[in-house]
Amino acid sequence: MNRTTVSLETCQNYEPNRLKHSLIQSLNRLGGLYRYVQKGDRVLLKLNLLMKAKPESGITVHPQFVKAIAEILIDHGINVLIGDSPGGPFNKRFVRSVYGACGLNGIVQELRQYILDRDLSVSIGLNQNFDSVERKVDGGQIIRRLTLCAMINDVDKIISVSKLKTHGMMVS
C-alpha cells in the first residue's frame, strides 16, 4: 500500500504573513516546494469554488489563502493559473461571476502588482479556457472516460486547493 504524507499547520487567521509562514512551514515538512514543482512550471491552483459565495461564508477557499500560495509559487519563478469548474454552467459569464463573488478578481490584480513590483518574469491569471477534453481512464473498471476542463492542458502541474470540510454531500 502506498503511504501518503500529510502536513498540518495551525493558522489562526488570514493575515498574509502568517498564512505564508504557515504554508512554507508545511511545505518544508513535505520536502520543500521544489520536490513538487520547478522554476518555470505552469501550475494550476485548482480551487473548490462550488458556488458564488463571499469569502467570509466559509464555503469556498479564502482568497487570502489563494494569494499566499500564489505568492510562494511566484517567488520561486512559477507561473500560476487559478481556476475551477464550479457548480453551474461552465462558461465565461457564469465562472467569471463566481470568481468575482469569491473575491478572486482583486487578488489576481494584487498578484499582478506583486509581480511588477519585484520585476519577476512569471505570469498570474484566472482561467479563461472554458473548453472540455475527453480522457481515457487506463485500467478503469467503472469509469473508462472522463470529461475534464481543458485548462488542464494549459499547465504542467495541478495543486488542489480546497477547504477541508464536511457537508450534506459527504457519504461514509
Sequence and secondary structure as in RCSB ss.txt:
>XXXX:A:sequence
MNRTTVSLETCQNYEPNRLKHSLIQSLNRLGGLYRYVQKGDRVLLKLNLLMKAKPESGITVHPQFVKAIAEILID
HGINVLIGDSPGGPFNKRFVRSVYGACGLNGIVQELRQYILDRDLSVSIGLNQNFDSVERKVDGGQIIRRLTLCA
MINDVDKIISVSKLKTHGMMVS
>XXXX:A:secstr
            S  HHHHHHHHHHHHHHTT GGGT  TT EEEEEE   SS  GGGSSS  HHHHHHHHHHHHH
TT EEEEE   SS  SHHHHHHHHHHTTHHHHHHHHHHHHHHTT    EEE     EEEEE TT SS  EEEEEG
GGGG SEEEEE      TT   
